[in-house]
Amino acid sequence: MNYFLWFIFIFFLLAYGFRLFLRYAMPWLLGRFMKKQQEKFNQAYNQQQGFGQGKKEGEVEINVPPEKEQKKDEGFGEYVEFEEDVEDES
């Protein structure tokens, strides 16, 4: 009978502790998690938008892609320039 009373006492003690954990610790943990996720999102967004790179307002940056080298196919054949004759229909 003595073990049964200890079991009930420990069960209620754990249930009450779990209830307190859900009431106080869980909202704090979730709030902390949400703040960290929000900071990560804001940092990624600002990095994507170009904020924090030291650019002044109104400054324009133009990115020009490098020119591609044309391939020469030596064994393909020779180039023949084509000219179309245009006749006046009047």
VEXRO-856187 format. One record per residue: z, x, y of N, C-alpha, C, CB in turn; residue in one letter; residue number from 1; chain. Coordinates in steps of 0.1 Angstrom, whole numbers, plus 2048, in hexadecimal, padded with zeros to 3 digits. Atoms other than C-alpha are relative to their C-alpha. Glycine has a CB too. Example, Ala and Ser with C-alpha at 12.3 -4.5 7.8 and 13.67 -1.06 7.14 Angstrom:
<site n_z="800" n_x="809" n_y="7F4" ca_z="84E" ca_x="87B" ca_y="7D3" c_z="800" c_x="809" c_y="80C" cb_z="80C" cb_x="7F6" cb_y="800" vexvex="A" rofi="1" fikol="A"/>
<site n_z="800" n_x="7F7" n_y="7F5" ca_z="847" ca_x="889" ca_y="7F5" c_z="808" c_x="7F8" c_y="80B" cb_z="7F2" cb_x="804" cb_y="805" vexvex="S" rofi="2" fikol="A"/>
END
This chain:
<site n_z="800" n_x="808" n_y="7F4" ca_z="800" ca_x="800" ca_y="800" c_z="800" c_x="809" c_y="80D" cb_z="80C" cb_x="7F7" cb_y="800" vexvex="M" rofi="1" fikol="A"/>
<site n_z="7FF" n_x="7F7" n_y="7F5" ca_z="808" ca_x="81D" ca_y="817" c_z="7F2" c_x="806" c_y="804" cb_z="809" cb_x="80B" cb_y="7FD" vexvex="N" rofi="2" fikol="A"/>
<site n_z="80D" n_x="7FB" n_y="7FE" ca_z="7E4" ca_x="82B" ca_y="813" c_z="7F7" c_x="7F6" c_y="806" cb_z="7FA" cb_x="806" cb_y="7F3" vexvex="Y" rofi="3" fikol="A"/>
<site n_z="808" n_x="80B" n_y="7FA" ca_z="7D5" ca_x="809" ca_y="81B" c_z="803" c_x="7FE" c_y="80E" cb_z="803" cb_x="7F3" cb_y="7F8" vexvex="F" rofi="4" fikol="A"/>
<site n_z="7FC" n_x="801" n_y="7F2" ca_z="7E8" ca_x="807" ca_y="83C" c_z="7FA" c_x="80C" c_y="808" cb_z="80F" cb_x="7FF" cb_y="801" vexvex="L" rofi="5" fikol="A"/>
<site n_z="806" n_x="7F5" n_y="7F9" ca_z="7DD" ca_x="82A" ca_y="845" c_z="7F1" c_x="7FE" c_y="802" cb_z="803" cb_x="80D" cb_y="7F9" vexvex="W" rofi="6" fikol="A"/>
<site n_z="80E" n_x="802" n_y="7FF" ca_z="7B9" ca_x="821" ca_y="83D" c_z="7FD" c_x="7F6" c_y="80B" cb_z="7FB" cb_x="7FB" cb_y="7F2" vexvex="F" rofi="7" fikol="A"/>
<site n_z="802" n_x="80A" n_y="7F6" ca_z="7BB" ca_x="802" ca_y="853" c_z="802" c_x="806" c_y="80E" cb_z="808" cb_x="7F3" cb_y="7FE" vexvex="I" rofi="8" fikol="A"/>
<site n_z="7FD" n_x="7F9" n_y="7F3" ca_z="7CB" ca_x="816" ca_y="86F" c_z="7F5" c_x="809" c_y="805" cb_z="80E" cb_x="807" cb_y="7FF" vexvex="F" rofi="9" fikol="A"/>
<site n_z="80A" n_x="7F7" n_y="7FD" ca_z="7B1" ca_x="831" ca_y="86E" c_z="7F3" c_x="7F9" c_y="803" cb_z="7FE" cb_x="80A" cb_y="7F4" vexvex="I" rofi="10" fikol="A"/>
<site n_z="80C" n_x="807" n_y="7FD" ca_z="795" ca_x="818" ca_y="86C" c_z="800" c_x="7FA" c_y="80E" cb_z="7FE" cb_x="7F4" cb_y="7F5" vexvex="F" rofi="11" fikol="A"/>
<site n_z="7FF" n_x="806" n_y="7F3" ca_z="7A1" ca_x="805" ca_y="88B" c_z="7FF" c_x="80B" c_y="80B" cb_z="80C" cb_x="7F8" cb_y="801" vexvex="F" rofi="12" fikol="A"/>
<site n_z="800" n_x="7F5" n_y="7F6" ca_z="7A7" ca_x="826" ca_y="89D" c_z="7F1" c_x="806" c_y="802" cb_z="809" cb_x="80C" cb_y="7FB" vexvex="L" rofi="13" fikol="A"/>
<site n_z="80E" n_x="7FC" n_y="7FF" ca_z="783" ca_x="832" ca_y="895" c_z="7F7" c_x="7F6" c_y="807" cb_z="7FA" cb_x="803" cb_y="7F2" vexvex="L" rofi="14" fikol="A"/>
<site n_z="808" n_x="80B" n_y="7F9" ca_z="774" ca_x="810" ca_y="89F" c_z="803" c_x="800" c_y="80F" cb_z="804" cb_x="7F2" cb_y="7F9" vexvex="A" rofi="15" fikol="A"/>
<site n_z="7FD" n_x="800" n_y="7F2" ca_z="787" ca_x="811" ca_y="8C0" c_z="7FA" c_x="80D" c_y="807" cb_z="80F" cb_x="800" cb_y="802" vexvex="Y" rofi="16" fikol="A"/>
<site n_z="806" n_x="7F4" n_y="7FA" ca_z="77C" ca_x="835" ca_y="8C6" c_z="7F1" c_x="7FF" c_y="801" cb_z="803" cb_x="80C" cb_y="7F7" vexvex="G" rofi="17" fikol="A"/>
<site n_z="80E" n_x="802" n_y="7FF" ca_z="758" ca_x="82C" ca_y="8BE" c_z="7FC" c_x="7F6" c_y="80B" cb_z="7FA" cb_x="7FA" cb_y="7F3" vexvex="F" rofi="18" fikol="A"/>
<site n_z="803" n_x="809" n_y="7F5" ca_z="75A" ca_x="80F" ca_y="8D6" c_z="802" c_x="807" c_y="80E" cb_z="80B" cb_x="7F4" cb_y="7FF" vexvex="R" rofi="19" fikol="A"/>
<site n_z="7FF" n_x="7F8" n_y="7F3" ca_z="767" ca_x="826" ca_y="8F2" c_z="7F5" c_x="809" c_y="802" cb_z="80D" cb_x="807" cb_y="800" vexvex="L" rofi="20" fikol="A"/>
<site n_z="80C" n_x="7F7" n_y="7FF" ca_z="74B" ca_x="83E" ca_y="8EA" c_z="7F4" c_x="7F9" c_y="805" cb_z="7FD" cb_x="807" cb_y="7F2" vexvex="F" rofi="21" fikol="A"/>
<site n_z="80B" n_x="808" n_y="7FB" ca_z="731" ca_x="823" ca_y="8EE" c_z="801" c_x="7FB" c_y="80E" cb_z="7FE" cb_x="7F4" cb_y="7F6" vexvex="L" rofi="22" fikol="A"/>
<site n_z="7FE" n_x="806" n_y="7F2" ca_z="741" ca_x="816" ca_y="90E" c_z="7FF" c_x="80B" c_y="80A" cb_z="80D" cb_x="7F9" cb_y="800" vexvex="R" rofi="23" fikol="A"/>
<site n_z="7FF" n_x="7F6" n_y="7F5" ca_z="746" ca_x="837" ca_y="921" c_z="7F7" c_x="80C" c_y="7FD" cb_z="80E" cb_x="805" cb_y="801" vexvex="Y" rofi="24" fikol="A"/>
<site n_z="808" n_x="7F4" n_y="802" ca_z="735" ca_x="855" ca_y="911" c_z="7F1" c_x="7FD" c_y="7FE" cb_z="805" cb_x="807" cb_y="7F3" vexvex="A" rofi="25" fikol="A"/>
<site n_z="80E" n_x="802" n_y="803" ca_z="714" ca_x="845" ca_y="906" c_z="7F9" c_x="7FE" c_y="80E" cb_z="7FF" cb_x="7F4" cb_y="7F7" vexvex="M" rofi="26" fikol="A"/>
<site n_z="808" n_x="801" n_y="7F3" ca_z="70A" ca_x="839" ca_y="92A" c_z="7FF" c_x="80D" c_y="807" cb_z="807" cb_x="7F6" cb_y="809" vexvex="P" rofi="27" fikol="A"/>
<site n_z="801" n_x="7F4" n_y="7FA" ca_z="713" ca_x="85B" ca_y="937" c_z="7F5" c_x="809" c_y="7FA" cb_z="80E" cb_x="807" cb_y="800" vexvex="W" rofi="28" fikol="A"/>
<site n_z="80A" n_x="7F8" n_y="807" ca_z="6FE" ca_x="86D" ca_y="91D" c_z="7F2" c_x="7FB" c_y="803" cb_z="803" cb_x="800" cb_y="7F1" vexvex="L" rofi="29" fikol="A"/>
<site n_z="80D" n_x="805" n_y="7FD" ca_z="6E1" ca_x="855" ca_y="922" c_z="7FC" c_x="803" c_y="80F" cb_z="7FF" cb_x="7F1" cb_y="7FD" vexvex="L" rofi="30" fikol="A"/>
<site n_z="803" n_x="7FE" n_y="7F2" ca_z="6E3" ca_x="859" ca_y="948" c_z="7FC" c_x="80F" c_y="802" cb_z="80C" cb_x="7FD" cb_y="809" vexvex="G" rofi="31" fikol="A"/>
<site n_z="803" n_x="7F2" n_y="7FF" ca_z="6E3" ca_x="87F" ca_y="944" c_z="7F2" c_x="803" c_y="7FA" cb_z="80A" cb_x="808" cb_y="7F9" vexvex="R" rofi="32" fikol="A"/>
<site n_z="80D" n_x="7FF" n_y="806" ca_z="6C5" ca_x="87D" ca_y="92D" c_z="7F5" c_x="7FB" c_y="809" cb_z="7FF" cb_x="7F9" cb_y="7F2" vexvex="F" rofi="33" fikol="A"/>
<site n_z="80A" n_x="805" n_y="7F7" ca_z="6B2" ca_x="867" ca_y="945" c_z="7FD" c_x="808" c_y="80C" cb_z="804" cb_x="7F1" cb_y="804" vexvex="M" rofi="34" fikol="A"/>
<site n_z="802" n_x="7F7" n_y="7F5" ca_z="6B8" ca_x="87E" ca_y="962" c_z="7F8" c_x="80C" c_y="7FD" cb_z="80E" cb_x="804" cb_y="806" vexvex="K" rofi="35" fikol="A"/>
<site n_z="808" n_x="7F4" n_y="804" ca_z="6AB" ca_x="89C" ca_y="94F" c_z="7F1" c_x="7FC" c_y="7FE" cb_z="806" cb_x="806" cb_y="7F3" vexvex="K" rofi="36" fikol="A"/>
<site n_z="80E" n_x="804" n_y="802" ca_z="68C" ca_x="889" ca_y="944" c_z="7F9" c_x="7FD" c_y="80D" cb_z="7FF" cb_x="7F4" cb_y="7F7" vexvex="Q" rofi="37" fikol="A"/>
<site n_z="806" n_x="803" n_y="7F3" ca_z="686" ca_x="87D" ca_y="968" c_z="7FD" c_x="80D" c_y="807" cb_z="809" cb_x="7F8" cb_y="808" vexvex="Q" rofi="38" fikol="A"/>
<site n_z="803" n_x="7F3" n_y="7F9" ca_z="689" ca_x="8A1" ca_y="975" c_z="7F4" c_x="807" c_y="7F9" cb_z="80C" cb_x="809" cb_y="7FF" vexvex="E" rofi="39" fikol="A"/>
<site n_z="80C" n_x="7FA" n_y="807" ca_z="670" ca_x="8AD" ca_y="95A" c_z="7F3" c_x="7F9" c_y="805" cb_z="801" cb_x="7FF" cb_y="7F1" vexvex="K" rofi="40" fikol="A"/>
<site n_z="80B" n_x="807" n_y="7FC" ca_z="658" ca_x="892" ca_y="964" c_z="7FC" c_x="803" c_y="80E" cb_z="802" cb_x="7F0" cb_y="7FF" vexvex="F" rofi="41" fikol="A"/>
<site n_z="803" n_x="7FC" n_y="7F2" ca_z="65B" ca_x="899" ca_y="989" c_z="7FA" c_x="80E" c_y="801" cb_z="80C" cb_x="7FE" cb_y="809" vexvex="N" rofi="42" fikol="A"/>
<site n_z="805" n_x="7F2" n_y="800" ca_z="656" ca_x="8BE" ca_y="983" c_z="7F1" c_x="801" c_y="7FC" cb_z="809" cb_x="809" cb_y="7F8" vexvex="Q" rofi="43" fikol="A"/>
<site n_z="80D" n_x="800" n_y="806" ca_z="637" ca_x="8B8" ca_y="96E" c_z="7F6" c_x="7F9" c_y="80A" cb_z="7FF" cb_x="7F9" cb_y="7F3" vexvex="A" rofi="44" fikol="A"/>
<site n_z="808" n_x="807" n_y="7F7" ca_z="629" ca_x="89F" ca_y="987" c_z="7FD" c_x="809" c_y="80D" cb_z="806" cb_x="7F3" cb_y="805" vexvex="Y" rofi="45" fikol="A"/>
<site n_z="802" n_x="7F8" n_y="7F4" ca_z="62E" ca_x="8B6" ca_y="9A5" c_z="7F8" c_x="80C" c_y="7FD" cb_z="80E" cb_x="805" cb_y="805" vexvex="N" rofi="46" fikol="A"/>
<site n_z="808" n_x="7F5" n_y="804" ca_z="61F" ca_x="8D3" ca_y="992" c_z="7F1" c_x="7FC" c_y="7FF" cb_z="805" cb_x="806" cb_y="7F3" vexvex="Q" rofi="47" fikol="A"/>
<site n_z="80E" n_x="805" n_y="801" ca_z="600" ca_x="8BE" ca_y="98A" c_z="7FA" c_x="7FD" c_y="80D" cb_z="800" cb_x="7F4" cb_y="7F7" vexvex="Q" rofi="48" fikol="A"/>
<site n_z="805" n_x="803" n_y="7F3" ca_z="5FC" ca_x="8B2" ca_y="9AD" c_z="7FE" c_x="80B" c_y="80A" cb_z="809" cb_x="7F5" cb_y="807" vexvex="Q" rofi="49" fikol="A"/>
<site n_z="802" n_x="7F4" n_y="7F8" ca_z="5FE" ca_x="8D5" ca_y="9BB" c_z="80B" c_x="802" c_y="80A" cb_z="7F3" cb_x="7FF" cb_y="807" vexvex="G" rofi="50" fikol="A"/>
<site n_z="7F5" n_x="7FE" n_y="7F7" ca_z="61F" ca_x="8D1" ca_y="9CE" c_z="808" c_x="80C" c_y="7FC" cb_z="80A" cb_x="7F3" cb_y="800" vexvex="F" rofi="51" fikol="A"/>
<site n_z="7F8" n_x="7F5" n_y="803" ca_z="634" ca_x="8EF" ca_y="9D0" c_z="7F8" c_x="80D" c_y="7FE" cb_z="809" cb_x="7FD" cb_y="7F4" vexvex="G" rofi="52" fikol="A"/>
<site n_z="808" n_x="7F4" n_y="802" ca_z="617" ca_x="908" ca_y="9CF" c_z="7FF" c_x="807" c_y="80D" cb_z="7F3" cb_x="7FC" cb_y="7FA" vexvex="Q" rofi="53" fikol="A"/>
<site n_z="800" n_x="7F9" n_y="7F4" ca_z="61C" ca_x="911" ca_y="9F3" c_z="7F4" c_x="7FD" c_y="809" cb_z="800" cb_x="80F" cb_y="7FE" vexvex="G" rofi="54" fikol="A"/>
<site n_z="80C" n_x="804" n_y="7F8" ca_z="5FD" ca_x="8FF" ca_y="A01" c_z="805" c_x="7F8" c_y="80C" cb_z="7F6" cb_x="7F8" cb_y="7F7" vexvex="K" rofi="55" fikol="A"/>
<site n_z="7FC" n_x="807" n_y="7F4" ca_z="5FF" ca_x="8F2" ca_y="A24" c_z="7F8" c_x="7F3" c_y="800" cb_z="7FC" cb_x="808" cb_y="80C" vexvex="K" rofi="56" fikol="A"/>
<site n_z="807" n_x="80D" n_y="7FF" ca_z="5F6" ca_x="8CE" ca_y="A2C" c_z="7F3" c_x="801" c_y="807" cb_z="809" cb_x="7F6" cb_y="807" vexvex="E" rofi="57" fikol="A"/>
<site n_z="80E" n_x="800" n_y="7FA" ca_z="5D1" ca_x="8CA" ca_y="A33" c_z="7F8" c_x="80C" c_y="7FB" cb_z="801" cb_x="800" cb_y="80E" vexvex="G" rofi="58" fikol="A"/>
<site n_z="807" n_x="7F4" n_y="805" ca_z="5C8" ca_x="8EB" ca_y="A22" c_z="7F7" c_x="7FC" c_y="7F4" cb_z="80A" cb_x="80B" cb_y="7FC" vexvex="E" rofi="59" fikol="A"/>
<site n_z="80A" n_x="804" n_y="80A" ca_z="5A9" ca_x="8E7" ca_y="A0C" c_z="7FD" c_x="80C" c_y="7F7" cb_z="7F3" cb_x="7FA" cb_y="806" vexvex="V" rofi="60" fikol="A"/>
<site n_z="804" n_x="7F5" n_y="809" ca_z="5A2" ca_x="8FC" ca_y="9ED" c_z="7F4" c_x="7FC" c_y="7F8" cb_z="80C" cb_x="803" cb_y="7F7" vexvex="E" rofi="61" fikol="A"/>
<site n_z="80D" n_x="803" n_y="807" ca_z="57F" ca_x="8FD" ca_y="9DE" c_z="7FF" c_x="80A" c_y="7F4" cb_z="7F4" cb_x="802" cb_y="80A" vexvex="I" rofi="62" fikol="A"/>
<site n_z="801" n_x="7F8" n_y="80D" ca_z="57C" ca_x="909" ca_y="9BA" c_z="7F1" c_x="800" c_y="7FC" cb_z="809" cb_x="7FB" cb_y="7F5" vexvex="N" rofi="63" fikol="A"/>
<site n_z="80E" n_x="7FF" n_y="803" ca_z="559" ca_x="915" ca_y="9B3" c_z="7FF" c_x="806" c_y="7F2" cb_z="7F8" cb_x="809" cb_y="80A" vexvex="V" rofi="64" fikol="A"/>
<site n_z="801" n_x="7FA" n_y="80E" ca_z="550" ca_x="91A" ca_y="98E" c_z="7F7" c_x="80C" c_y="800" cb_z="7FB" cb_x="7F5" cb_y="7F6" vexvex="P" rofi="65" fikol="A"/>
<site n_z="808" n_x="7F4" n_y="800" ca_z="541" ca_x="93B" ca_y="985" c_z="7F2" c_x="7FC" c_y="7FB" cb_z="806" cb_x="80B" cb_y="7F7" vexvex="P" rofi="66" fikol="A"/>
<site n_z="80E" n_x="803" n_y="804" ca_z="51B" ca_x="93B" ca_y="981" c_z="7FE" c_x="805" c_y="7F1" cb_z="7F6" cb_x="807" cb_y="809" vexvex="E" rofi="67" fikol="A"/>
<site n_z="803" n_x="7FD" n_y="80E" ca_z="50F" ca_x="93B" ca_y="95D" c_z="7F4" c_x="808" c_y="7FF" cb_z="7FF" cb_x="7F3" cb_y="7F7" vexvex="K" rofi="68" fikol="A"/>
<site n_z="80C" n_x="7F8" n_y="802" ca_z="4F7" ca_x="955" ca_y="952" c_z="7F6" c_x="7F9" c_y="7F7" cb_z="804" cb_x="80E" cb_y="7F9" vexvex="E" rofi="69" fikol="A"/>
<site n_z="80A" n_x="806" n_y="808" ca_z="4D7" ca_x="948" ca_y="945" c_z="7FC" c_x="809" c_y="7F4" cb_z="7F3" cb_x="7FC" cb_y="808" vexvex="Q" rofi="70" fikol="A"/>
<site n_z="803" n_x="7F8" n_y="80C" ca_z="4CF" ca_x="952" ca_y="921" c_z="7F1" c_x="802" c_y="800" cb_z="804" cb_x="7F8" cb_y="7F3" vexvex="K" rofi="71" fikol="A"/>
<site n_z="80E" n_x="7FD" n_y="802" ca_z="4AE" ca_x="963" ca_y="91B" c_z="7FD" c_x="801" c_y="7F1" cb_z="7FC" cb_x="80E" cb_y="807" vexvex="K" rofi="72" fikol="A"/>
<site n_z="804" n_x="800" n_y="80E" ca_z="49F" ca_x="95B" ca_y="8FA" c_z="7F3" c_x="808" c_y="7FF" cb_z="7FE" cb_x="7F1" cb_y="7FA" vexvex="D" rofi="73" fikol="A"/>
<site n_z="80C" n_x="7F7" n_y="801" ca_z="488" ca_x="979" ca_y="8F4" c_z="7F6" c_x="7FB" c_y="7F6" cb_z="805" cb_x="80E" cb_y="7FC" vexvex="E" rofi="74" fikol="A"/>
<site n_z="80A" n_x="804" n_y="80A" ca_z="478" ca_x="96B" ca_y="8D5" c_z="7FC" c_x="7F2" c_y="800" cb_z="806" cb_x="803" cb_y="7F2" vexvex="G" rofi="75" fikol="A"/>
<site n_z="803" n_x="80E" n_y="7FF" ca_z="474" ca_x="948" ca_y="8E1" c_z="7F1" c_x="7FD" c_y="804" cb_z="809" cb_x="7F9" cb_y="809" vexvex="F" rofi="76" fikol="A"/>
<site n_z="80D" n_x="802" n_y="7FB" ca_z="453" ca_x="94B" ca_y="8F3" c_z="7FF" c_x="804" c_y="80E" cb_z="7FB" cb_x="7F1" cb_y="7FE" vexvex="G" rofi="77" fikol="A"/>
<site n_z="801" n_x="7FC" n_y="7F2" ca_z="446" ca_x="950" ca_y="916" c_z="800" c_x="7F3" c_y="809" cb_z="7F3" cb_x="808" cb_y="802" vexvex="E" rofi="78" fikol="A"/>
<site n_z="7FE" n_x="80B" n_y="7F7" ca_z="44C" ca_x="93A" ca_y="934" c_z="7F2" c_x="7FE" c_y="807" cb_z="80B" cb_x="803" cb_y="80B" vexvex="Y" rofi="79" fikol="A"/>
<site n_z="80D" n_x="804" n_y="7F9" ca_z="42D" ca_x="928" ca_y="943" c_z="804" c_x="7F6" c_y="80A" cb_z="7F6" cb_x="7FA" cb_y="7F6" vexvex="V" rofi="80" fikol="A"/>
<site n_z="7FE" n_x="808" n_y="7F5" ca_z="430" ca_x="919" ca_y="965" c_z="7F6" c_x="7F4" c_y="800" cb_z="801" cb_x="807" cb_y="80D" vexvex="E" rofi="81" fikol="A"/>
<site n_z="809" n_x="80B" n_y="800" ca_z="422" ca_x="8F6" ca_y="966" c_z="7FF" c_x="7FA" c_y="80E" cb_z="805" cb_x="7F5" cb_y="7F6" vexvex="F" rofi="82" fikol="A"/>
<site n_z="802" n_x="806" n_y="7F3" ca_z="412" ca_x="8E8" ca_y="985" c_z="7F8" c_x="7F3" c_y="7FD" cb_z="7F8" cb_x="809" cb_y="809" vexvex="E" rofi="83" fikol="A"/>
<site n_z="807" n_x="80C" n_y="802" ca_z="407" ca_x="8C4" ca_y="987" c_z="7F7" c_x="7FE" c_y="80C" cb_z="80A" cb_x="7F4" cb_y="7FF" vexvex="E" rofi="84" fikol="A"/>
<site n_z="80A" n_x="803" n_y="7F6" ca_z="3E7" ca_x="8BB" ca_y="99A" c_z="803" c_x="7F2" c_y="805" cb_z="7F2" cb_x="802" cb_y="7FB" vexvex="D" rofi="85" fikol="A"/>
<site n_z="7FE" n_x="80D" n_y="7FA" ca_z="3ED" ca_x="89F" ca_y="9B2" c_z="7F4" c_x="7FD" c_y="808" cb_z="80D" cb_x="800" cb_y="80A" vexvex="V" rofi="86" fikol="A"/>
<site n_z="80D" n_x="805" n_y="7FA" ca_z="3CE" ca_x="88C" ca_y="9BD" c_z="803" c_x="7F5" c_y="809" cb_z="7F5" cb_x="7FC" cb_y="7F6" vexvex="E" rofi="87" fikol="A"/>
<site n_z="7FF" n_x="80C" n_y="7F7" ca_z="3CC" ca_x="875" ca_y="9DB" c_z="7F8" c_x="7F5" c_y="7FB" cb_z="7FC" cb_x="804" cb_y="80F" vexvex="D" rofi="88" fikol="A"/>
<site n_z="807" n_x="80C" n_y="805" ca_z="3C3" ca_x="852" ca_y="9D1" c_z="7F9" c_x="7F9" c_y="80B" cb_z="80A" cb_x="7F7" cb_y="7F9" vexvex="E" rofi="89" fikol="A"/>
<site n_z="806" n_x="807" n_y="7F5" ca_z="3B6" ca_x="848" ca_y="9F3" c_z="7F1" c_x="803" c_y="801" cb_z="806" cb_x="804" cb_y="80D" vexvex="S" rofi="90" fikol="A"/>
END
